[in-house]
Amino acid sequence: MREAGTEGYSLVGAFEDGRQEAVAVAGYRTFTMLAVGRALPVDDLLTLADTRGRGPAWARLTCPAGHPYRAAHPQPLH
């Protein structure tokens, strides 16, 4: 994970009230392409088995406070 972090890989998680662990985690990176501009691909998306089927996990993910993407896009990632 340390090496991935130096390559721009980041993690965000979705949490539910009453649970200590994240119910979904996404690994992503951001970069700029000449053809399309800024991109934020989700490389990994994991959910706990007992929380699947409640709607798309990515709809519950938000960037942590202070993250540059959140400053420009305060709404949930989708």
Secondary structure, DSSP 8 states (H G I E B T S, - for coil): -HHHHHTT-EEEEE--TT-SS-SEEEEE--EEETTTEEE--EEEEEE-GGGTTSS-GGGG----TT-HHHHH--S---
